[in-house]
Amino acid sequence: MTIALKRLLMMNVSSSIIFNYMGIFINLFIWEKGQQIFDVAWFNLVMFLAWGLAFMYGAKLLARFSIGSIMRISAICAGITFVLLSWVHVEPKLLYLSLIALPVGITNGFYASASNIGISLFGKGKEFTAFFSATNVIGQIIAFLNPLLFALIIKWIGFSGSFFVMFLFIGTMILVSFFIPHISLKEADEAVFRNFSIRKVFVTPSLKWMIPSLIAGGFFIQFQGIFSLIFTFSVTKDKLAIALLQIMYTAFTVASVYIYQRFSRTRRISDSRWLTFGMLAAATGFMLALFPKPSILILSNILTTIGLFFFFTIWSSRQFIATNHLEPIQQARFLVWRELILIISRIFMLALILGITDFNGFVFKAVMVFSFSSALLIPYFSSKSDASVKGIDC
């Protein structure tokens, strides 16, 4: 791996620590203010609105600037987030939650556009293969250690102290961004948003089948993502226990990786069956959530975590296969649309979740059944897309 890629790897380490913290502890910070599902759902809804807009604008900026410039903007917005969390407290509460959510969404959106579009399109050599392999390993380590480390920091010096610690990693992001590879879309002959209509981007049968798959996937991802956190927060108020539960869920993900890799080498189990297994595991987890006792909620999270791994692994790989033949600018357009469809469906799901007040009410059960149904449709949509890639008449 070149020195430039090693610096990019350091950037990914810093950003992963920040995003892991944001995903767990900012949501916990908001939950502890009133322990209301509405607050967490509203924060995430505003965050994804900002995320989608930032992702689109970041894709546009990549035609003029390198990924390092976009990542610096992401890091600065992360810094603004922790400044707001540390020193700004305004009423009404919805305004306060929105003020926090906006820079969080912009942080994620800009970083995702720089990472997904820039690196994925141009990083296809052997060195990048080693880079992505190292990134995955480090990501798992961070998922294990980060929750525990920051749970201890928060118990020791409080949330405010942990916000200051995050500035160290933000500073690292900004510093390293000046030395990472100068990857951009400057070489493309066309602008990203020219010929950007959905009909011109999703032109093949396999790509068209991805649209309902992405919509259903967004519903499933968002329901599982927000309630895995809320279920964990409901089980215990102890931050160390919450961190240990998050580590346990990560351990099940790692175990799933090992099992999948071992069986995929022999091809004894097809990817379609793995995807179906993942959706069934997730659906079972959803059903268990109808019995909101601490032990049942933990088991629910375990099953949906396993299901989410197999879903992401098979689902994402099929999307890569379907778009691998496209030109870089066409891939960029697809990635922007993919992100937008996912975000729109996630926002729709969050709008439904705003009406949930407890785990025993009708609204929760109705939204859960809706997510359950969406999850079971994903293998069908994915298989149709996969069949189209192979040239089968669908």
C-alpha positions as CSV (number, residue, x, y, z in Angstrom):
1,M,0.0,0.0,0.0
2,T,1.3,3.4,-0.9
3,I,1.9,6.2,1.6
4,A,-1.1,8.1,0.2
5,L,-3.4,5.1,0.7
6,K,-2.0,4.6,4.2
7,R,-3.0,8.2,4.9
8,L,-6.4,7.6,3.5
9,L,-6.7,4.6,5.8
10,M,-5.9,6.8,8.7
11,M,-8.7,9.2,7.5
12,N,-11.1,6.2,7.5
13,V,-10.1,5.2,11.0
14,S,-10.7,8.8,12.3
15,S,-14.0,9.1,10.5
16,S,-15.2,5.6,11.6
17,I,-14.6,6.5,15.3
18,I,-16.6,9.7,14.8
19,F,-19.5,8.1,12.9
20,N,-19.6,5.1,15.4
21,Y,-19.8,7.6,18.2
22,M,-22.5,9.7,16.5
23,G,-24.6,6.6,15.7
24,I,-24.7,5.4,19.3
25,F,-24.0,8.1,21.8
26,I,-25.7,11.2,20.2
27,N,-28.8,9.1,19.9
28,L,-28.3,8.0,23.6
29,F,-27.8,11.7,24.5
30,I,-31.1,12.6,22.9
31,W,-32.9,9.6,24.4
32,E,-31.8,10.5,27.9
33,K,-33.4,13.9,27.6
34,G,-36.9,12.5,27.7
35,Q,-36.8,8.8,26.7
36,Q,-39.3,9.4,23.9
37,I,-39.2,7.6,20.6
38,F,-40.5,10.7,18.9
39,D,-37.3,12.7,19.8
40,V,-34.9,10.1,18.4
41,A,-37.1,9.6,15.3
42,W,-37.3,13.4,14.7
43,F,-33.5,13.8,15.1
44,N,-32.9,11.0,12.5
45,L,-35.5,12.3,10.1
46,V,-33.9,15.8,10.0
47,M,-30.5,14.2,9.8
48,F,-31.4,12.2,6.7
49,L,-32.9,15.2,5.0
50,A,-29.6,17.0,5.5
51,W,-27.7,13.8,4.5
52,G,-29.5,13.5,1.2
53,L,-29.0,17.2,0.2
54,A,-25.3,17.1,1.3
55,F,-24.7,13.9,-0.7
56,M,-26.1,15.4,-3.9
57,Y,-24.2,18.6,-3.4
58,G,-21.0,16.7,-2.6
59,A,-21.4,14.7,-5.8
60,K,-21.6,18.0,-7.7
61,L,-18.6,19.4,-5.9
62,L,-16.5,16.3,-6.9
63,A,-16.6,17.6,-10.5
64,R,-14.4,20.5,-9.3
65,F,-12.7,19.4,-6.1
66,S,-10.9,16.3,-4.8
67,I,-12.3,13.9,-2.1
68,G,-10.0,15.5,0.4
69,S,-11.7,18.8,0.1
70,I,-15.2,17.3,0.5
71,M,-13.9,15.3,3.6
72,R,-12.6,18.5,5.1
73,I,-16.1,20.0,4.9
74,S,-17.4,16.8,6.5
75,A,-14.9,17.1,9.4
76,I,-15.7,20.8,9.9
77,C,-19.5,20.0,10.1
78,A,-18.7,17.3,12.7
79,G,-16.8,19.9,14.7
80,I,-19.9,22.2,14.5
81,T,-22.0,19.3,15.8
82,F,-20.0,18.9,19.0
83,V,-19.8,22.7,19.5
84,L,-23.6,22.7,19.4
85,L,-23.9,19.7,21.8
86,S,-21.4,21.3,24.2
87,W,-22.7,24.9,24.4
88,V,-26.0,25.4,22.7
89,H,-29.3,24.7,24.5
90,V,-32.4,26.3,23.0
91,E,-36.1,25.8,23.1
92,P,-38.4,24.5,21.8
93,K,-36.9,21.0,21.8
94,L,-37.7,20.3,18.2
95,L,-35.6,23.3,17.2
96,Y,-32.7,22.1,19.4
97,L,-32.9,18.5,17.9
98,S,-33.0,20.0,14.4
99,L,-30.0,22.2,15.0
100,I,-28.0,19.1,16.1
101,A,-29.3,16.9,13.3
102,L,-28.4,19.3,10.5
103,P,-24.6,19.2,10.9
104,V,-24.7,15.5,11.6
105,G,-26.5,14.9,8.4
106,I,-24.2,17.1,6.4
107,T,-21.2,15.4,7.9
108,N,-22.5,12.0,6.8
109,G,-23.7,13.2,3.4
110,F,-20.4,14.9,2.3
111,Y,-18.3,12.0,3.6
112,A,-20.5,9.4,1.9
113,S,-20.3,11.2,-1.4
114,A,-16.6,11.5,-1.2
115,S,-16.0,8.0,-0.1
116,N,-18.7,6.1,-2.2
117,I,-18.3,8.0,-5.4
118,G,-14.7,9.0,-5.4
119,I,-13.0,5.9,-3.9
120,S,-15.4,3.3,-5.3
121,L,-15.1,4.5,-8.9
122,F,-11.4,5.0,-9.1
123,G,-10.1,2.5,-6.6
124,K,-10.1,-0.7,-8.6
125,G,-6.4,-1.7,-8.5
126,K,-4.7,-4.2,-6.3
127,E,-3.6,-1.6,-3.8
128,F,-7.1,-0.5,-3.3
129,T,-8.1,-4.1,-2.7
130,A,-5.6,-4.2,0.2
131,F,-6.9,-0.9,1.3
132,F,-10.5,-2.0,1.5
133,S,-9.5,-5.3,3.2
134,A,-7.6,-3.3,5.9
135,T,-10.6,-0.9,6.2
136,N,-13.0,-3.8,6.9
137,V,-10.7,-5.2,9.6
138,I,-10.2,-1.9,11.3
139,G,-13.9,-1.2,11.1
140,Q,-14.7,-4.3,13.1
141,I,-12.0,-3.4,15.7
142,I,-13.5,0.1,16.0
143,A,-17.0,-1.4,16.4
144,F,-15.7,-3.5,19.3
145,L,-13.6,-1.0,21.1
146,N,-15.2,2.4,20.4
147,P,-18.5,1.9,22.3
148,L,-16.6,0.5,25.3
149,L,-14.0,3.2,25.3
150,F,-16.5,6.1,25.0
151,A,-18.8,4.6,27.6
152,L,-16.0,4.6,30.1
153,I,-15.0,8.2,29.0
154,I,-18.7,9.3,29.5
155,K,-18.9,7.7,32.9
156,W,-15.6,9.4,33.9
157,I,-16.0,12.9,32.5
158,G,-19.5,13.0,31.2
159,F,-21.0,13.6,27.7
160,S,-19.4,17.1,27.5
161,G,-15.9,15.6,28.1
162,S,-16.5,13.0,25.4
163,F,-17.4,15.8,22.9
164,F,-14.0,17.4,23.5
165,V,-12.3,14.1,22.9
166,M,-14.0,13.9,19.5
167,F,-12.2,17.1,18.5
168,L,-9.0,15.2,18.5
169,F,-10.3,12.8,15.8
170,I,-11.8,15.7,13.8
171,G,-8.4,17.4,13.8
172,T,-6.8,14.2,12.6
173,M,-9.4,14.1,9.7
174,I,-8.7,17.6,8.7
175,L,-4.9,17.2,8.8
176,V,-4.8,13.9,6.9
177,S,-7.3,15.2,4.3
178,F,-4.5,17.3,2.8
179,F,-2.3,14.3,2.1
180,I,-4.8,11.7,0.7
181,P,-5.0,10.8,-3.0
182,H,-6.4,13.6,-5.3
183,I,-9.4,11.6,-6.6
184,S,-12.3,13.5,-8.2
185,L,-14.7,13.4,-11.2
186,K,-12.8,16.1,-13.1
187,E,-11.8,13.5,-15.7
188,A,-15.5,12.8,-16.6
189,D,-16.7,14.3,-19.8
190,E,-20.2,15.0,-18.4
191,A,-21.6,16.6,-15.3
192,V,-23.1,14.2,-12.7
193,F,-26.5,15.8,-12.9
194,R,-26.7,15.8,-16.7
195,N,-29.0,13.0,-18.1
196,F,-29.8,12.4,-14.4
197,S,-33.5,11.4,-14.8
198,I,-34.3,8.0,-13.2
199,R,-35.2,6.5,-16.6
200,K,-31.8,7.4,-18.0
201,V,-29.9,6.0,-15.0
202,F,-31.9,2.8,-14.4
203,V,-31.8,1.7,-18.0
204,T,-31.4,-2.1,-17.8
205,P,-33.9,-4.6,-16.4
206,S,-31.5,-5.4,-13.6
207,L,-31.2,-1.8,-12.6
208,K,-34.9,-1.2,-12.8
209,W,-35.6,-4.1,-10.4
210,M,-33.2,-2.4,-8.0
211,I,-35.7,0.5,-7.5
212,P,-38.3,-1.5,-5.5
213,S,-35.4,-3.4,-3.8
214,L,-33.9,-0.1,-2.6
215,I,-37.2,1.2,-1.4
216,A,-37.9,-2.0,0.6
217,G,-34.3,-2.1,1.8
218,G,-34.6,1.5,3.1
219,F,-37.7,0.6,5.1
220,F,-36.0,-2.4,6.6
221,I,-32.7,-0.7,7.3
222,Q,-34.3,2.2,9.1
223,F,-36.7,0.2,11.2
224,Q,-33.9,-2.1,12.4
225,G,-31.4,0.7,12.8
226,I,-33.5,3.0,15.0
227,F,-35.2,0.3,17.1
228,S,-32.0,-1.7,17.7
229,L,-30.8,1.4,19.5
230,I,-34.1,2.2,21.3
231,F,-34.4,-1.5,22.4
232,T,-30.9,-1.4,23.8
233,F,-31.5,2.0,25.6
234,S,-34.8,0.5,27.0
235,V,-33.0,-2.5,28.5
236,T,-30.7,-0.5,30.7
237,K,-29.7,3.0,31.5
238,D,-26.1,2.0,32.3
239,K,-23.8,3.3,29.5
240,L,-21.3,0.6,30.0
241,A,-24.0,-2.1,29.7
242,I,-25.2,-0.4,26.6
243,A,-21.7,-0.4,25.1
244,L,-21.3,-4.1,26.0
245,L,-24.6,-4.9,24.3
246,Q,-23.4,-3.1,21.2
247,I,-20.1,-5.1,21.3
248,M,-22.1,-8.3,21.6
249,Y,-24.1,-7.4,18.5
250,T,-20.9,-6.7,16.7
251,A,-19.6,-10.1,17.8
252,F,-22.6,-11.8,16.1
253,T,-21.9,-9.9,13.0
254,V,-18.3,-11.1,13.0
255,A,-19.5,-14.7,13.5
256,S,-21.8,-14.3,10.6
257,V,-18.9,-13.1,8.4
258,Y,-16.9,-16.2,9.4
259,I,-19.8,-18.6,8.7
260,Y,-20.7,-16.9,5.4
261,Q,-17.1,-16.9,4.1
262,R,-16.6,-20.5,5.1
263,F,-19.7,-21.8,3.3
264,S,-19.4,-19.4,0.3
265,R,-16.0,-20.9,-0.6
266,T,-17.6,-24.3,-1.2
267,R,-20.8,-22.8,-2.7
268,R,-22.9,-25.3,-0.7
269,I,-25.4,-22.6,0.0
270,S,-26.4,-20.1,-2.7
271,D,-26.4,-16.3,-2.1
272,S,-30.2,-16.3,-2.7
273,R,-30.6,-18.7,0.2
274,W,-28.4,-16.7,2.4
275,L,-30.4,-13.6,1.6
276,T,-33.7,-15.4,2.4
277,F,-32.2,-16.7,5.7
278,G,-31.1,-13.1,6.6
279,M,-34.6,-11.8,5.9
280,L,-36.2,-14.6,7.9
281,A,-33.9,-13.9,10.8
282,A,-34.7,-10.3,10.7
283,A,-38.4,-10.9,10.4
284,T,-38.3,-13.2,13.4
285,G,-36.5,-10.5,15.3
286,F,-39.2,-8.0,14.4
287,M,-41.9,-10.4,15.7
288,L,-40.1,-10.9,19.0
289,A,-40.2,-7.2,19.5
290,L,-43.9,-7.5,20.1
291,F,-43.0,-8.9,23.6
292,P,-40.9,-6.0,25.0
293,K,-39.1,-7.6,27.8
294,P,-35.4,-7.0,28.3
295,S,-34.2,-10.5,27.4
296,I,-36.6,-10.7,24.4
297,L,-35.5,-7.3,23.1
298,I,-31.9,-8.4,23.3
299,L,-32.7,-11.6,21.4
300,S,-34.6,-9.5,18.8
301,N,-31.6,-7.3,18.2
302,I,-29.3,-10.4,17.8
303,L,-31.6,-11.9,15.1
304,T,-32.1,-8.6,13.2
305,T,-28.3,-7.9,13.4
306,I,-27.6,-11.3,11.8
307,G,-30.3,-10.7,9.3
308,L,-28.9,-7.2,8.4
309,F,-25.4,-8.6,7.8
310,F,-26.6,-11.2,5.2
311,F,-29.0,-8.7,3.7
312,F,-26.2,-6.1,3.2
313,T,-23.6,-8.6,2.0
314,I,-25.7,-10.2,-0.7
315,W,-27.8,-7.1,-1.6
316,S,-24.8,-4.8,-2.0
317,S,-22.7,-7.4,-4.0
318,R,-25.5,-7.8,-6.5
319,Q,-25.8,-4.1,-7.0
320,F,-22.0,-3.9,-7.6
321,I,-22.3,-6.7,-10.2
322,A,-25.1,-4.9,-12.0
323,T,-23.2,-1.6,-12.2
324,N,-19.6,-2.8,-12.6
325,H,-19.7,-2.4,-16.4
326,L,-20.9,1.2,-16.3
327,E,-18.7,4.2,-17.0
328,P,-17.5,6.1,-14.0
329,I,-19.9,9.0,-14.5
330,Q,-22.8,6.5,-15.0
331,Q,-21.8,4.8,-11.8
332,A,-21.7,8.1,-10.0
333,R,-25.3,8.9,-11.2
334,F,-26.4,5.4,-10.0
335,L,-24.8,5.9,-6.6
336,V,-26.4,9.3,-6.1
337,W,-29.8,7.9,-7.0
338,R,-29.2,4.8,-4.8
339,E,-28.5,7.1,-1.9
340,L,-31.5,9.3,-2.6
341,I,-33.9,6.4,-2.9
342,L,-32.6,4.8,0.4
343,I,-32.8,8.2,2.2
344,I,-36.3,8.9,0.9
345,S,-37.6,5.5,2.0
346,R,-35.8,5.9,5.4
347,I,-37.4,9.3,5.9
348,F,-40.8,7.8,5.1
349,M,-40.2,5.1,7.7
350,L,-39.1,7.7,10.3
351,A,-42.3,9.7,9.6
352,L,-44.3,6.6,10.5
353,I,-42.2,6.0,13.6
354,L,-43.0,9.6,14.8
355,G,-46.4,8.3,15.7
356,I,-45.1,5.5,18.0
357,T,-45.3,6.2,21.7
358,D,-44.7,2.7,23.1
359,F,-43.9,-0.9,22.1
360,N,-47.4,-2.2,22.9
361,G,-49.5,0.2,20.9
362,F,-51.2,-0.4,17.6
363,V,-49.0,2.1,15.7
364,F,-45.8,0.2,16.6
365,K,-47.4,-3.2,15.6
366,A,-48.6,-1.7,12.3
367,V,-45.2,-0.2,11.4
368,M,-43.5,-3.4,12.4
369,V,-45.7,-5.5,10.1
370,F,-45.0,-3.0,7.3
371,S,-41.3,-3.4,7.8
372,F,-41.7,-7.2,8.2
373,S,-43.5,-7.3,4.8
374,S,-40.9,-5.1,3.1
375,A,-38.1,-7.4,4.4
376,L,-39.7,-10.5,2.9
377,L,-40.1,-8.8,-0.5
378,I,-36.4,-8.0,-0.8
379,P,-35.2,-11.5,-1.8
380,Y,-37.8,-11.5,-4.6
381,F,-36.7,-8.1,-6.0
382,S,-33.1,-9.0,-5.6
383,S,-33.5,-12.3,-7.4
384,K,-35.2,-10.6,-10.3
385,S,-32.4,-8.1,-10.6
386,D,-29.8,-10.9,-10.4
387,A,-31.6,-12.9,-13.0
388,S,-31.6,-9.9,-15.4
389,V,-27.8,-9.5,-14.9
390,K,-27.3,-13.2,-16.0
391,G,-29.4,-12.5,-19.1
392,I,-32.4,-14.6,-18.0
393,D,-35.8,-13.4,-19.4
394,C,-37.6,-12.0,-16.5
